[in-house]
Amino acid sequence: VVALLACIALFHTAQGWLFDHAIMTSELQPISARKMAAARDWFNRHGYSIAKLSSMPVEERAKRLTFLTYRFCTPGNMGGPNLSRLYQKCETTCGGYAYVYRGLAKVVGIETRFADFYTIPLQGNHTAIEVSLPDKKWGFVDPTFGVVFTTTGRPEGRLMSLAEVVSLPARALSHHVVQATKSARTPFSATLLQQFGAAFSHSGMPISNYSSSEAISHDMPQ
């Protein structure tokens, strides 16, 4: 029984890794026209104004997209050869959340790159996002867990970069985490304080994992 459970766990780990690897390999290329069309359709189907979101400051756009992606997607294994279908039904791994986020971000004028975590205790690996900010800076967001980290620990605070996040111990990092709500009753037009009014609580990704793993940004391997 133990051996069987171990094999099942190994299979799911390999399945998740292959899906995430496929996404990362494709995303090192420019975002495709198919993906852009699927992302635009997603905004229209949900009644979210692309123009309104595009007019907001970059950091606010990035935070609101974290909230929207976190609320839309659910954990699962869905992938397949046409990843754009994730904009129709997002049941996926962390790589799928990141895939959806990058397309939505591109539509509203935000450039992004993958941020990958390795050797996470009891988890293995994880994929999140960094968004390009003004003045050649980057801000870290994690749509899988609906999380951003700010310097003030409040939704309106400045986004921290991946390098800043992983440099802090868990106790200090807990003062900077900002958690999105999953509530469908929180509208697109709500304030950031309303959209990020939840408490961080993820058994699969405790706050310590952000600082106890190895992390890299694509295009910035150092």
Backbone as ProteinMPNN parsed JSONL, in Angstrom:
{"seq_chain_A": "VVALLACIALFHTAQGWLFDHAIMTSELQPISARKMAAARDWFNRHGYSIAKLSSMPVEERAKRLTFLTYRFCTPGNMGGPNLSRLYQKCETTCGGYAYVYRGLAKVVGIETRFADFYTIPLQGNHTAIEVSLPDKKWGFVDPTFGVVFTTTGRPEGRLMSLAEVVSLPARALSHHVVQATKSARTPFSATLLQQFGAAFSHSGMPISNYSSSEAISHDMPQ", "coords_chain_A": {"N_chain_A": [[0.837, -1.201, 0.0], [1.927, 1.231, 0.829], [3.928, 1.497, -1.084], [2.351, 1.72, -3.373], [0.967, 4.125, -2.897], [3.138, 5.832, -2.896], [3.953, 5.628, -5.562], [1.728, 6.766, -6.858], [1.851, 9.366, -5.877], [4.312, 10.136, -6.973], [3.67, 10.012, -9.685], [1.749, 12.088, -9.962], [3.334, 14.236, -9.257], [5.227, 14.222, -11.341], [3.49, 14.614, -13.498], [2.509, 17.191, -12.989], [4.93, 18.598, -13.128], [5.673, 18.231, -15.831], [3.573, 19.554, -17.127], [3.892, 22.182, -16.168], [6.465, 22.642, -17.138], [6.03, 22.579, -19.887], [4.425, 24.848, -20.176], [6.216, 26.867, -19.329], [8.221, 26.62, -21.267], [6.836, 27.347, -23.594], [6.165, 29.926, -22.904], [8.498, 31.347, -22.937], [8.613, 32.323, -25.382], [7.198, 35.005, -27.416], [3.928, 36.131, -26.389], [1.203, 34.472, -27.781], [-1.056, 35.174, -30.57], [-3.415, 33.721, -30.406], [-3.62, 33.238, -27.681], [-3.858, 35.879, -26.738], [-6.304, 36.584, -27.885], [-8.008, 34.803, -26.553], [-7.712, 35.72, -23.942], [-8.728, 38.342, -24.127], [-11.371, 37.727, -24.76], [-12.078, 36.514, -22.373], [-12.16, 38.704, -20.56], [-14.328, 40.097, -21.705], [-16.463, 38.239, -21.514], [-16.795, 38.083, -18.764], [-17.517, 40.594, -18.126], [-15.682, 42.586, -17.463], [-14.024, 45.645, -17.694], [-11.657, 46.309, -20.042], [-10.531, 48.715, -20.839], [-10.931, 50.336, -18.579], [-9.415, 49.005, -16.623], [-6.913, 49.156, -17.818], [-6.347, 51.822, -17.588], [-5.57, 52.241, -15.017], [-2.937, 52.663, -12.496], [0.111, 50.766, -12.929], [0.832, 48.995, -10.794], [-1.582, 48.748, -9.395], [-3.187, 47.564, -11.332], [-1.84, 45.098, -11.565], [-2.271, 43.973, -9.034], [-5.087, 43.794, -8.924], [-5.532, 41.977, -11.005], [-4.362, 39.741, -9.879], [-6.18, 39.169, -7.848], [-8.485, 38.655, -9.478], [-7.678, 36.444, -11.074], [-7.095, 34.523, -9.108], [-9.628, 34.175, -8.011], [-11.025, 33.159, -10.192], [-9.736, 30.768, -11.112], [-9.305, 27.291, -10.194], [-7.848, 24.616, -8.218], [-6.461, 21.826, -9.978], [-5.889, 19.409, -12.654], [-6.068, 20.099, -15.254], [-5.023, 20.677, -18.554], [-3.66, 20.027, -21.36], [-3.202, 20.099, -24.992], [-4.049, 22.585, -25.996], [-3.648, 25.267, -24.366], [-4.99, 27.643, -24.133], [-7.583, 27.093, -23.597], [-7.828, 27.201, -20.911], [-8.795, 29.666, -20.273], [-11.434, 29.361, -20.515], [-12.258, 27.324, -18.769], [-10.748, 27.094, -15.88], [-9.161, 24.871, -14.369], [-6.506, 23.803, -12.827], [-2.881, 23.55, -12.411], [-0.325, 25.402, -10.578], [1.225, 26.453, -12.633], [-0.649, 26.782, -14.647], [-2.304, 28.769, -13.567], [-0.474, 30.846, -13.643], [-0.088, 31.02, -16.39], [-2.629, 31.88, -17.297], [-2.766, 34.337, -15.944], [-0.632, 35.777, -17.14], [-1.524, 36.183, -19.779], [-3.859, 37.755, -19.389], [-2.669, 39.948, -18.184], [-1.05, 40.906, -20.254], [-2.959, 41.831, -22.066], [-3.918, 44.105, -20.762], [-1.746, 45.705, -20.817], [0.576, 45.013, -19.324], [3.793, 43.783, -18.857], [5.24, 40.607, -18.189], [6.985, 37.986, -16.334], [7.985, 34.614, -15.61], [8.289, 33.437, -12.243], [10.013, 31.168, -10.475], [9.992, 28.644, -7.986], [12.04, 26.38, -6.225], [12.943, 23.255, -4.646], [11.165, 23.348, -2.467], [10.103, 22.8, 0.825], [8.428, 19.765, 1.423], [6.879, 20.102, -0.843], [8.107, 20.598, -3.374], [8.139, 22.158, -6.147], [7.15, 25.401, -7.446], [5.266, 27.819, -9.284], [5.101, 31.234, -10.017], [4.636, 34.764, -10.597], [6.374, 37.623, -11.898], [5.852, 41.071, -12.356], [6.406, 43.699, -14.673], [7.4, 46.83, -13.62], [7.256, 50.487, -13.485], [10.299, 52.391, -14.035], [12.081, 50.318, -14.45], [11.752, 48.294, -12.55], [10.598, 45.379, -10.676], [7.674, 43.573, -9.662], [6.41, 41.175, -7.39], [3.909, 38.682, -7.698], [1.507, 36.221, -6.72], [-0.674, 34.409, -8.197], [-1.816, 31.862, -7.824], [-2.23, 31.474, -5.101], [-3.46, 33.815, -4.502], [-1.94, 36.023, -3.635], [-0.054, 38.915, -2.779], [2.888, 40.792, -1.984], [3.627, 43.554, -0.035], [5.425, 46.578, 0.794], [4.357, 47.853, 2.99], [2.547, 46.076, 4.001], [-0.063, 46.418, 3.415], [-2.844, 46.6, 1.09], [-2.575, 48.8, -0.687], [0.083, 49.371, -0.678], [3.565, 49.515, -1.856], [4.534, 47.15, -4.291], [6.545, 44.36, -3.518], [9.587, 42.964, -4.792], [10.55, 39.74, -6.188], [13.12, 39.116, -5.28], [13.233, 40.645, -2.938], [11.207, 39.463, -1.44], [12.031, 36.735, -1.022], [14.243, 37.143, 0.504], [13.568, 37.657, 3.085], [12.963, 36.363, 6.394], [10.421, 34.022, 7.5], [8.905, 35.027, 9.674], [9.214, 37.802, 9.506], [8.261, 38.169, 6.918], [5.567, 37.658, 7.142], [4.456, 40.032, 7.903], [4.185, 41.432, 5.64], [2.565, 40.228, 3.799], [-0.278, 40.13, 1.671], [-3.532, 39.18, 1.256], [-5.808, 37.955, -1.135], [-9.402, 37.788, -1.441], [-11.671, 35.025, -1.967], [-14.275, 35.38, -2.422], [-17.202, 35.515, -4.352], [-18.876, 37.599, -4.194], [-17.489, 39.91, -4.004], [-16.981, 42.649, -5.928], [-15.605, 43.512, -9.215], [-15.17, 46.206, -9.272], [-14.618, 46.878, -6.669], [-12.75, 48.265, -3.889], [-9.162, 47.997, -3.434], [-8.643, 47.305, -0.814], [-10.958, 45.938, -0.125], [-10.898, 43.819, -1.941], [-8.6, 42.533, -1.169], [-8.983, 41.559, 1.479], [-8.737, 39.281, 3.009], [-7.374, 36.684, 5.195], [-4.122, 35.26, 5.193], [-3.917, 31.873, 4.6], [-2.885, 28.939, 3.83], [-2.472, 25.678, 3.613], [-0.959, 24.168, 1.865], [1.008, 25.878, 1.073], [2.678, 27.297, 3.175], [3.665, 30.392, 4.734], [6.368, 30.347, 5.256], [7.492, 28.899, 3.185], [8.015, 30.593, 1.068], [10.369, 31.837, 1.697], [12.126, 29.8, 2.316], [12.806, 28.309, 0.143], [14.477, 27.805, -3.046], [14.668, 30.339, -5.467], [14.053, 31.674, -8.72], [13.989, 34.174, -11.316], [12.869, 34.108, -14.631], [14.878, 35.159, -17.328], [16.417, 36.567, -15.607], [18.478, 35.022, -14.192], [20.309, 35.197, -12.081]], "CA_chain_A": [[0.0, 0.0, 0.0], [2.84, 2.377, 0.901], [4.576, 1.611, -2.385], [1.353, 2.196, -4.327], [0.76, 5.549, -2.626], [4.348, 6.536, -3.333], [3.915, 5.686, -7.025], [0.691, 7.727, -7.226], [2.384, 10.695, -5.579], [5.349, 10.411, -7.962], [3.006, 10.26, -10.968], [1.157, 13.424, -9.94], [4.436, 15.203, -9.264], [5.764, 14.252, -12.7], [2.47, 15.204, -14.358], [2.532, 18.63, -12.734], [6.195, 19.152, -13.627], [5.64, 18.256, -17.287], [2.647, 20.612, -17.525], [4.532, 23.467, -15.89], [7.607, 22.795, -18.035], [5.483, 22.913, -21.201], [4.002, 26.239, -20.119], [7.382, 27.732, -19.264], [8.905, 26.573, -22.545], [6.074, 28.146, -24.546], [6.09, 31.319, -22.498], [9.736, 32.04, -23.241], [8.331, 32.945, -26.663], [6.177, 36.052, -27.306], [2.573, 35.633, -26.151], [0.608, 34.231, -29.091], [-2.305, 35.847, -30.927], [-4.496, 32.89, -29.888], [-3.73, 33.484, -26.25], [-4.36, 37.234, -26.568], [-7.729, 36.565, -28.219], [-8.698, 34.101, -25.475], [-7.697, 36.591, -22.768], [-9.686, 39.43, -24.378], [-12.699, 37.129, -24.65], [-12.312, 36.306, -20.933], [-12.601, 39.983, -20.003], [-15.653, 40.432, -22.219], [-17.453, 37.31, -20.96], [-17.001, 38.361, -17.34], [-17.99, 41.96, -17.972], [-14.639, 43.448, -16.914], [-13.625, 46.644, -18.673], [-10.232, 46.353, -20.347], [-10.13, 50.122, -20.859], [-10.881, 50.839, -17.2], [-8.275, 48.399, -15.951], [-5.69, 49.653, -18.456], [-6.118, 53.21, -17.19], [-5.088, 52.268, -13.634], [-1.484, 52.498, -12.346], [0.547, 49.391, -13.186], [0.773, 48.16, -9.594], [-2.983, 48.452, -9.085], [-3.607, 46.573, -12.327], [-1.235, 43.806, -11.221], [-2.945, 43.464, -7.837], [-6.46, 43.415, -9.268], [-5.476, 40.751, -11.799], [-4.095, 38.649, -8.941], [-7.49, 38.886, -7.246], [-9.391, 38.076, -10.463], [-7.196, 35.105, -11.458], [-7.26, 33.665, -7.935], [-11.054, 33.878, -7.851], [-11.504, 32.42, -11.355], [-9.124, 29.449, -11.248], [-9.383, 26.337, -9.091], [-6.825, 23.579, -8.357], [-6.804, 20.658, -10.772], [-4.829, 18.922, -13.533], [-6.431, 20.385, -16.64], [-4.02, 21.341, -19.371], [-3.916, 19.64, -22.737], [-2.39, 20.769, -26.008], [-4.501, 23.956, -26.211], [-3.712, 25.87, -23.036], [-5.905, 28.772, -24.149], [-8.864, 26.643, -23.039], [-7.852, 27.547, -19.497], [-9.588, 30.889, -20.118], [-12.828, 28.939, -20.461], [-12.427, 26.57, -17.524], [-9.398, 27.084, -15.309], [-8.885, 23.879, -13.326], [-5.124, 23.642, -13.261], [-1.811, 23.679, -11.436], [0.184, 26.762, -10.446], [1.676, 26.9, -13.945], [-1.836, 27.222, -15.374], [-2.675, 30.069, -13.008], [0.491, 31.81, -14.164], [-0.378, 31.15, -17.819], [-3.814, 32.737, -17.422], [-2.416, 35.679, -15.481], [0.238, 36.457, -18.106], [-2.34, 36.616, -20.907], [-4.698, 38.86, -18.946], [-1.788, 41.087, -17.945], [-0.62, 41.434, -21.551], [-4.09, 42.552, -22.651], [-4.057, 45.417, -20.12], [-0.503, 46.465, -20.963], [1.602, 44.681, -18.335], [4.744, 42.74, -19.228], [5.456, 39.693, -17.061], [7.904, 36.863, -16.494], [7.786, 33.596, -14.591], [9.132, 33.351, -11.052], [9.93, 29.761, -10.109], [10.535, 28.226, -6.698], [12.49, 24.991, -6.238], [13.297, 22.615, -3.362], [10.253, 23.79, -1.409], [9.854, 21.697, 1.764], [7.191, 18.984, 1.311], [6.09, 20.52, -2.001], [8.868, 20.414, -4.604], [8.339, 23.405, -6.878], [5.984, 26.288, -7.547], [5.43, 28.858, -10.291], [4.344, 32.465, -9.815], [4.828, 35.79, -11.63], [6.83, 38.976, -11.631], [5.323, 42.036, -13.314], [7.309, 44.806, -14.954], [6.933, 48.092, -13.055], [8.011, 51.642, -13.982], [11.681, 52.553, -13.572], [12.781, 49.039, -14.619], [11.618, 47.476, -11.344], [9.688, 44.246, -10.807], [6.842, 43.289, -8.501], [6.067, 39.754, -7.313], [2.528, 38.309, -7.388], [1.285, 34.777, -6.763], [-2.108, 34.221, -8.438], [-2.294, 30.57, -7.335], [-2.684, 31.632, -3.719], [-4.066, 35.126, -4.35], [-1.055, 36.725, -2.707], [0.984, 39.883, -3.139], [3.642, 41.266, -0.819], [3.885, 44.996, -0.153], [6.352, 47.091, 1.812], [3.595, 48.268, 4.17], [1.641, 45.031, 4.447], [-1.415, 46.849, 3.081], [-3.067, 46.442, -0.356], [-2.153, 49.943, -1.492], [1.525, 49.545, -0.549], [4.41, 49.189, -3.012], [4.807, 45.729, -4.49], [7.907, 43.894, -3.324], [10.097, 42.087, -5.851], [10.856, 38.371, -5.769], [14.359, 39.153, -4.498], [12.917, 41.161, -1.604], [10.364, 38.486, -0.736], [12.761, 35.538, -0.586], [15.336, 37.517, 1.4], [13.065, 37.846, 4.442], [12.514, 35.173, 7.112], [8.964, 33.883, 7.538], [8.294, 35.891, 10.681], [9.18, 39.155, 8.957], [7.459, 38.16, 5.702], [4.151, 37.648, 7.514], [4.006, 41.415, 8.062], [4.11, 42.05, 4.313], [1.677, 39.468, 2.928], [-1.614, 40.676, 1.438], [-4.275, 38.021, 0.754], [-7.067, 38.208, -1.844], [-10.562, 36.996, -1.056], [-12.25, 34.171, -3.004], [-15.709, 35.642, -2.44], [-17.791, 35.955, -5.612], [-19.665, 38.804, -3.922], [-16.61, 41.074, -4.085], [-17.016, 43.022, -7.347], [-14.427, 43.993, -9.93], [-15.007, 47.624, -8.977], [-14.346, 47.067, -5.24], [-11.437, 48.814, -3.571], [-8.134, 46.995, -3.158], [-8.807, 46.867, 0.572], [-12.031, 44.946, -0.121], [-10.468, 42.646, -2.707], [-7.528, 41.866, -0.425], [-9.347, 41.642, 2.883], [-8.703, 37.961, 3.634], [-6.178, 36.314, 5.951], [-3.316, 34.225, 4.542], [-4.074, 30.56, 5.214], [-2.736, 27.932, 2.785], [-1.707, 24.551, 4.16], [-0.023, 23.698, 0.851], [2.061, 26.865, 0.851], [2.85, 28.171, 4.336], [4.435, 31.598, 4.45], [7.793, 30.027, 5.343], [7.975, 28.328, 1.923], [8.499, 31.642, 0.176], [11.736, 32.222, 2.043], [12.981, 28.637, 2.563], [13.069, 27.617, -1.115], [15.329, 28.499, -4.007], [13.79, 30.998, -6.42], [14.687, 32.408, -9.826], [13.147, 34.82, -12.31], [13.339, 33.91, -15.989], [15.567, 36.322, -17.903], [17.285, 37.134, -14.58], [18.789, 33.805, -13.432], [21.123, 35.433, -10.882]], "C_chain_A": [[0.873, 1.252, 0.0], [3.502, 2.608, -0.452], [3.615, 2.169, -3.435], [1.105, 3.687, -4.15], [1.949, 6.377, -3.086], [4.367, 6.689, -4.85], [2.891, 6.708, -7.508], [1.197, 9.15, -7.018], [3.435, 11.103, -6.6], [4.748, 10.739, -9.32], [2.435, 11.671, -11.026], [2.228, 14.506, -9.946], [5.006, 15.355, -10.666], [4.792, 14.909, -13.665], [2.462, 16.72, -14.223], [3.784, 19.274, -13.29], [6.175, 19.265, -15.142], [4.728, 19.365, -17.799], [3.288, 21.978, -17.325], [5.705, 23.715, -16.829], [7.135, 23.189, -19.432], [5.06, 24.371, -21.254], [5.206, 27.157, -20.148], [8.118, 27.776, -20.599], [8.186, 27.437, -23.57], [6.118, 29.618, -24.193], [7.42, 32.063, -22.619], [9.638, 32.701, -24.622], [7.335, 34.089, -26.45], [4.785, 35.451, -27.133], [1.82, 35.598, -27.478], [-0.683, 35.022, -29.293], [-3.497, 35.057, -30.397], [-4.721, 33.152, -28.406], [-4.297, 34.88, -25.981], [-5.862, 37.293, -26.834], [-8.536, 35.896, -27.107], [-8.783, 34.961, -24.221], [-8.679, 37.753, -22.935], [-11.118, 38.92, -24.237], [-13.059, 36.899, -23.186], [-12.811, 37.584, -20.272], [-14.032, 40.3, -20.422], [-16.737, 39.541, -21.62], [-17.78, 37.613, -19.505], [-17.437, 39.801, -17.074], [-16.984, 42.906, -17.338], [-14.136, 44.392, -18.008], [-12.106, 46.665, -18.85], [-9.733, 47.795, -20.292], [-9.988, 50.681, -19.453], [-9.662, 50.301, -16.466], [-6.956, 48.948, -16.505], [-5.342, 51.073, -18.031], [-5.565, 53.335, -15.771], [-3.562, 52.208, -13.593], [-1.096, 51.024, -12.452], [0.413, 48.507, -11.953], [-0.667, 47.811, -9.228], [-3.543, 47.431, -10.059], [-3.115, 45.182, -11.934], [-1.939, 43.173, -10.021], [-4.354, 42.991, -8.165], [-6.5, 42.154, -10.123], [-5.146, 39.542, -10.929], [-5.387, 38.213, -8.281], [-8.396, 38.168, -8.235], [-8.982, 36.664, -10.865], [-7.4, 34.117, -10.327], [-8.715, 33.255, -7.766], [-11.571, 32.999, -8.99], [-11.003, 30.985, -11.391], [-9.316, 28.594, -9.997], [-8.328, 25.252, -9.298], [-7.331, 22.381, -9.153], [-5.636, 20.26, -11.645], [-5.09, 19.244, -14.997], [-5.315, 21.124, -17.357], [-4.316, 21.046, -20.826], [-3.099, 20.455, -23.718], [-2.782, 22.223, -26.244], [-4.695, 24.631, -24.86], [-4.641, 27.067, -22.986], [-7.29, 28.393, -23.627], [-8.964, 26.929, -21.539], [-8.633, 28.836, -19.245], [-11.085, 30.588, -20.124], [-13.143, 28.232, -19.145], [-11.049, 26.355, -16.925], [-9.331, 26.144, -14.106], [-7.474, 23.393, -13.605], [-4.149, 23.712, -12.098], [-1.34, 25.131, -11.396], [0.669, 27.317, -11.781], [0.525, 27.4, -14.8], [-2.339, 28.562, -14.884], [-1.769, 31.152, -13.598], [0.255, 32.064, -15.651], [-1.55, 32.101, -18.036], [-3.473, 34.177, -17.044], [-1.611, 36.437, -16.535], [-0.556, 36.956, -19.316], [-3.209, 37.807, -20.548], [-3.855, 40.123, -18.761], [-1.359, 41.733, -19.261], [-1.714, 42.279, -22.189], [-4.225, 43.957, -22.059], [-2.713, 46.144, -20.012], [0.571, 46.198, -19.935], [2.487, 43.569, -18.872], [5.067, 41.899, -17.986], [6.553, 38.688, -17.368], [7.624, 35.869, -15.371], [8.745, 33.775, -13.423], [8.956, 31.945, -10.506], [10.636, 29.459, -8.797], [10.878, 26.737, -6.768], [12.86, 24.553, -4.829], [12.46, 23.178, -2.222], [9.989, 22.616, -0.475], [8.47, 21.082, 1.574], [6.345, 19.357, 0.091], [6.827, 20.31, -3.312], [9.119, 21.72, -5.311], [7.04, 24.183, -6.993], [6.302, 27.369, -8.566], [4.531, 30.042, -9.978], [4.785, 33.475, -10.875], [5.552, 36.999, -11.062], [6.297, 39.881, -12.738], [6.309, 43.184, -13.459], [6.683, 46.112, -14.476], [7.713, 49.258, -13.667], [9.419, 51.682, -13.38], [12.458, 51.247, -13.564], [12.792, 48.195, -13.349], [10.61, 46.366, -11.597], [8.9, 44.067, -9.52], [6.376, 41.846, -8.535], [4.592, 39.576, -6.959], [2.399, 36.797, -7.506], [-0.203, 34.502, -6.942], [-2.655, 32.891, -7.936], [-2.865, 30.678, -5.931], [-3.275, 33.017, -3.452], [-3.26, 36.058, -3.473], [-0.194, 37.761, -3.422], [1.687, 40.266, -1.843], [3.942, 42.743, -1.027], [4.776, 45.451, 1.0], [5.63, 47.462, 3.098], [2.716, 47.174, 4.753], [0.182, 45.392, 4.229], [-1.594, 46.786, 1.563], [-2.544, 47.585, -1.211], [-0.646, 50.179, -1.449], [2.29, 49.155, -1.801], [4.665, 47.689, -3.089], [6.274, 45.427, -4.249], [8.307, 43.0, -4.492], [10.31, 40.684, -5.298], [12.1, 38.351, -4.888], [14.105, 39.653, -3.079], [12.13, 40.147, -0.785], [11.196, 37.336, -0.179], [13.902, 35.868, 0.376], [14.891, 37.642, 2.854], [12.714, 36.52, 5.106], [10.999, 35.187, 7.247], [8.31, 34.844, 8.514], [8.181, 37.32, 10.178], [8.257, 39.231, 7.745], [5.965, 38.211, 6.012], [3.59, 39.052, 7.703], [3.834, 42.129, 6.728], [3.104, 41.362, 3.396], [0.29, 40.107, 2.874], [-2.409, 39.613, 0.683], [-5.6, 38.424, 0.104], [-8.182, 37.328, -1.297], [-11.052, 36.173, -2.238], [-13.727, 34.496, -3.218], [-16.183, 36.166, -3.795], [-18.595, 37.234, -5.43], [-18.812, 40.068, -3.954], [-16.476, 41.482, -5.543], [-15.67, 43.486, -7.896], [-14.119, 45.439, -9.552], [-14.692, 47.916, -7.512], [-12.955, 47.663, -5.034], [-10.436, 47.679, -3.352], [-8.267, 46.46, -1.747], [-9.903, 45.815, 0.689], [-11.604, 43.666, -0.841], [-9.393, 41.849, -1.973], [-7.786, 41.968, 1.074], [-9.299, 40.324, 3.626], [-7.395, 37.738, 4.397], [-5.441, 35.193, 5.223], [-3.456, 32.909, 5.304], [-4.066, 29.504, 4.123], [-1.86, 26.805, 3.32], [-0.669, 24.049, 3.172], [1.121, 24.654, 0.583], [2.146, 27.779, 2.07], [3.785, 29.326, 4.004], [5.941, 31.324, 4.45], [8.353, 29.488, 4.029], [8.513, 29.381, 0.958], [9.958, 32.003, 0.458], [12.675, 31.027, 2.248], [13.291, 27.847, 1.294], [14.091, 28.392, -1.936], [14.416, 29.099, -5.072], [14.587, 31.711, -7.497], [13.602, 33.087, -10.665], [13.722, 34.49, -13.678], [13.851, 35.226, -16.537], [16.442, 37.027, -16.857], [17.75, 35.998, -13.648], [19.638, 34.047, -12.188], [20.267, 35.691, -9.655]], "O_chain_A": [[0.604, 2.209, -0.726], [3.628, 3.742, -0.915], [4.001, 2.98, -4.276], [1.04, 4.431, -5.129], [1.788, 7.483, -3.6], [4.746, 7.738, -5.37], [3.151, 7.439, -8.463], [1.001, 10.024, -7.863], [3.469, 12.25, -7.047], [5.234, 11.621, -10.027], [2.613, 12.374, -12.021], [2.057, 15.56, -10.56], [5.243, 16.47, -11.131], [5.199, 15.667, -14.545], [2.414, 17.442, -15.218], [3.727, 20.365, -13.859], [6.608, 20.278, -15.691], [5.05, 20.038, -18.778], [3.233, 22.832, -18.21], [5.928, 24.842, -17.269], [7.754, 24.026, -20.088], [5.3, 25.058, -22.247], [5.226, 28.126, -20.907], [8.585, 28.834, -21.02], [8.822, 28.171, -24.327], [6.109, 30.47, -25.081], [7.467, 33.278, -22.425], [10.472, 33.531, -24.984], [6.687, 34.142, -25.405], [4.497, 34.382, -27.672], [1.803, 36.587, -28.211], [-1.315, 35.475, -28.338], [-4.492, 35.651, -29.981], [-5.855, 33.27, -27.941], [-5.129, 35.045, -25.089], [-6.604, 37.96, -26.112], [-9.621, 36.362, -26.757], [-9.792, 34.943, -23.517], [-9.382, 38.11, -21.99], [-11.973, 39.597, -23.665], [-14.215, 37.067, -22.797], [-13.777, 37.554, -19.51], [-14.849, 40.718, -19.602], [-17.809, 40.025, -21.258], [-18.913, 37.42, -19.065], [-17.695, 40.177, -15.931], [-17.367, 43.913, -16.742], [-13.856, 43.958, -19.125], [-11.367, 46.998, -17.924], [-8.653, 48.068, -19.768], [-9.041, 51.412, -19.162], [-8.964, 51.042, -15.775], [-6.005, 49.175, -15.757], [-4.184, 51.482, -18.102], [-5.138, 54.417, -15.366], [-2.944, 51.749, -14.554], [-1.882, 50.141, -12.107], [-0.07, 47.379, -12.055], [-0.939, 46.691, -8.796], [-4.287, 46.534, -9.663], [-3.872, 44.212, -11.967], [-2.172, 41.965, -10.004], [-4.769, 41.914, -7.736], [-7.415, 41.342, -9.979], [-5.604, 38.435, -11.212], [-5.658, 37.018, -8.167], [-9.02, 37.169, -7.878], [-9.832, 35.782, -10.985], [-7.832, 32.988, -10.562], [-9.002, 32.11, -7.416], [-12.463, 32.179, -8.776], [-11.778, 30.072, -11.675], [-9.469, 29.111, -8.89], [-7.944, 24.986, -10.437], [-8.485, 21.973, -9.016], [-4.512, 20.709, -11.421], [-4.411, 18.722, -15.881], [-4.739, 22.076, -16.829], [-5.123, 21.729, -21.456], [-2.391, 21.385, -23.332], [-1.94, 23.023, -26.651], [-5.779, 24.573, -24.28], [-5.049, 27.476, -21.899], [-8.078, 29.264, -23.258], [-10.054, 26.901, -20.968], [-9.085, 29.075, -18.125], [-11.902, 31.443, -19.784], [-14.154, 28.506, -18.498], [-10.275, 25.53, -17.41], [-9.433, 26.584, -12.961], [-7.271, 22.63, -14.55], [-4.543, 23.908, -10.948], [-1.885, 25.987, -12.092], [0.543, 28.514, -12.038], [0.691, 28.331, -15.588], [-2.756, 29.403, -15.681], [-2.229, 32.222, -13.997], [0.383, 33.196, -16.117], [-1.475, 33.015, -18.858], [-3.85, 35.117, -17.743], [-1.878, 37.611, -16.793], [-0.284, 38.044, -19.823], [-3.291, 38.768, -21.314], [-4.271, 41.222, -19.13], [-1.31, 42.958, -19.371], [-1.434, 43.321, -22.782], [-4.6, 44.894, -22.764], [-2.56, 47.075, -19.221], [1.407, 47.067, -19.687], [1.988, 42.526, -19.297], [5.156, 42.423, -16.876], [6.993, 38.554, -18.51], [7.095, 36.232, -14.32], [9.881, 34.214, -13.604], [7.851, 31.572, -10.112], [11.732, 29.955, -8.533], [10.109, 25.936, -7.301], [13.061, 25.379, -3.938], [12.978, 23.453, -1.14], [9.676, 21.524, -0.951], [7.463, 21.791, 1.565], [5.186, 18.951, 0.013], [6.212, 19.876, -4.286], [10.165, 22.34, -5.124], [5.966, 23.675, -6.672], [7.451, 27.79, -8.704], [3.342, 29.874, -9.707], [5.258, 33.081, -11.941], [5.372, 37.358, -9.898], [6.291, 39.505, -13.91], [6.961, 43.588, -12.496], [5.571, 46.458, -14.877], [8.739, 49.032, -14.31], [9.68, 51.076, -12.341], [13.384, 51.076, -12.771], [13.748, 47.459, -13.104], [9.869, 46.389, -12.579], [9.387, 44.368, -8.43], [5.988, 41.343, -9.589], [4.081, 40.223, -6.045], [3.099, 36.167, -8.299], [-0.927, 34.372, -5.955], [-3.848, 32.796, -7.646], [-3.871, 30.043, -5.613], [-3.56, 33.357, -2.303], [-3.817, 36.798, -2.663], [0.322, 37.521, -4.514], [1.15, 40.087, -0.75], [4.453, 43.136, -2.076], [4.866, 44.794, 2.037], [6.215, 47.397, 4.179], [2.198, 47.312, 5.861], [-0.71, 44.755, 4.788], [-0.619, 46.904, 0.821], [-2.115, 47.363, -2.343], [-0.146, 51.088, -2.111], [1.732, 48.534, -2.705], [4.972, 47.043, -2.087], [7.149, 46.153, -4.721], [7.457, 42.355, -5.106], [10.257, 40.469, -4.087], [12.136, 37.657, -3.873], [14.693, 39.143, -2.125], [12.357, 39.992, 0.415], [11.081, 36.998, 0.999], [14.467, 34.967, 0.997], [15.725, 37.725, 3.755], [12.206, 35.624, 4.431], [10.368, 36.236, 7.123], [7.264, 35.417, 8.209], [7.165, 37.978, 10.398], [7.554, 40.224, 7.556], [5.187, 38.75, 5.226], [2.374, 39.241, 7.667], [3.397, 43.279, 6.679], [2.82, 41.872, 2.312], [-0.243, 40.563, 3.886], [-2.01, 39.193, -0.404], [-6.407, 39.135, 0.701], [-7.928, 36.252, -0.756], [-10.872, 36.573, -3.388], [-14.358, 33.935, -4.114], [-15.638, 37.136, -4.321], [-18.956, 37.883, -6.412], [-19.347, 41.177, -3.933], [-15.907, 40.729, -6.332], [-14.741, 43.804, -7.153], [-12.959, 45.847, -9.516], [-14.516, 49.077, -7.143], [-12.094, 47.57, -5.909], [-10.827, 46.537, -3.113], [-8.026, 45.276, -1.509], [-9.799, 44.899, 1.505], [-11.918, 42.562, -0.395], [-9.29, 40.634, -2.139], [-6.925, 42.404, 1.839], [-9.769, 40.242, 4.76], [-6.44, 38.503, 4.26], [-6.072, 34.277, 4.694], [-3.156, 32.833, 6.495], [-5.11, 29.198, 3.549], [-0.648, 26.965, 3.461], [0.385, 23.559, 3.576], [2.1, 24.284, -0.064], [1.721, 28.933, 1.997], [4.601, 29.23, 3.088], [6.698, 31.982, 3.736], [9.552, 29.602, 3.776], [9.371, 29.085, 0.126], [10.687, 32.423, -0.44], [13.888, 31.211, 2.344], [13.968, 26.821, 1.359], [14.511, 29.488, -1.565], [13.486, 28.436, -5.532], [15.65, 32.276, -7.237], [12.458, 32.636, -10.714], [14.934, 34.58, -13.875], [13.306, 36.288, -16.234], [17.138, 37.987, -17.189], [17.448, 36.014, -12.455], [19.687, 33.183, -11.313], [20.798, 35.907, -8.566]]}, "name": "protein", "num_of_chains": 1, "seq": "VVALLACIALFHTAQGWLFDHAIMTSELQPISARKMAAARDWFNRHGYSIAKLSSMPVEERAKRLTFLTYRFCTPGNMGGPNLSRLYQKCETTCGGYAYVYRGLAKVVGIETRFADFYTIPLQGNHTAIEVSLPDKKWGFVDPTFGVVFTTTGRPEGRLMSLAEVVSLPARALSHHVVQATKSARTPFSATLLQQFGAAFSHSGMPISNYSSSEAISHDMPQ"}
